[in-house]
Amino acid sequence: MPFNKLGLSDSIMQGVTAAGYKEPTPIQLRAIPVVLEGKDLIASAQTGTGKTASFALPVLSKLGAHKPGGPRVLVLEPTRELAAQVETAFRDFARFSNLRATVLHGGVGYGRQRSELRAGTDIVVATVGRLMDFIKEGGLKLNTIEVLILDEVDRMLDMGFINDVKTVVQRCPAKRQTLFFSATVPPEIAKIASFALKDPARIEIGAARSVNTSVTHAIYPVANEQKFDLLLALLAKTDFESVLVFSRTKHGADRIATRLRNANHSVAVLHANRSQNQRIEALEGFKSGRYELMVATDIAARGIDVAGVSHVINYDVPENPEDYVHRIGRTGRAMAVGDAFTLSSPENESDVRDIERFIGRQIPRLQLEGFEYKPLGAAKSSAKAHQGYGGRRPSKSHSAPKFGGRWRR
Ligand code: AMP
């Protein structure tokens, strides 16, 4: 079904066309009519499925035009990067209307956010801490909210924000529409959903545990002390546009970035110890292609959308199987093709097995041809020899149409 049959307003349809979207993704097909109808919604969809547009488009359509008075839509996001990204999406889709969106998050001054609120805005996208600051100082009231959107609620739970989220829900008018997005819905989250939502429609796109089907996965077993050399060798042998490298720790991320820079790669770093300006600079630089690689920790990278990430390399095996799904969600977004490599030393084998159990499939073990492996013991013998990609990609043409070869070797 094309977008124009979904009942979106004309100005928002212009925004959709300008964004280059041709057909709705499955979550958009199912969520847009429900949201337009005014129903509450609880949705679990894997990351990269077009979740943001599934709520932003119908909500903007319903708002129509800018109205003076307080904000009518509140979107809560777990991280600053997600808040900024989602607000940008709202602004982009609304650019043919006069609707106004404002982002509120920490790490930057209050001045601009305060003046945007004073000037009047229709949509507030916020992280919970800064939102509470504005509520406490009296600069923002939630009594005009008509639609409340809680995004990535499972992440908010992980990050310890759930009590603040409850407070925000209680401050919104009882008569409102509430949209609830969470990759997984464990009992604690179900409890919040039951008090925040009224008779919600439920949408589940794919199993909450599934990984993006447009991504090819591979484990590269390697001795711990050879991990960095293997990373360099993989980068040298692989035809990629932009690579996100995941580290378990902030210090690890800094160390990997320094070593990659010493090997003449241009590298951005994203983790929670960096200032907000440094985080913005890293993300913008990576998105624009100024940096070919970005080294990140899980918390900083969760949910961020960088169109054109051709590869995710797990320098460290993630501790939580769920984080594997989220890391891999950075590539192959909206059905582009992406590859995901995981470097695994023998001591990580049990973590890898946990991931395989979690995602319900085995990940092939590969060896990079031409790389001089030190003996590994059991882990090595299970790996098959392969060249670079594991032979999946016959030519560069797989990713060229979407990513446009901005950085290629
Ligand atoms: P999200 O899951 O909202 O983070 O979206 C993932 C990516 O898919 C973003 O880059 C969106 O711009 C893109 N996207 C969302 N919906 C569509 C669509 N219908 N057609 C093409 N790209 C889309």
Boltz pocket constraint, residues with backbone or C-beta under 6 A from the ligand:
constraints:
  - pocket:
      binder: B
      contacts: [[A, 20], [A, 21], [A, 22], [A, 23], [A, 24], [A, 25], [A, 28], [A, 46], [A, 47], [A, 48], [A, 49], [A, 50], [A, 51], [A, 52], [A, 53], [A, 303], [A, 305], [A, 307], [A, 333], [A, 334]]
      max_distance: 6.0
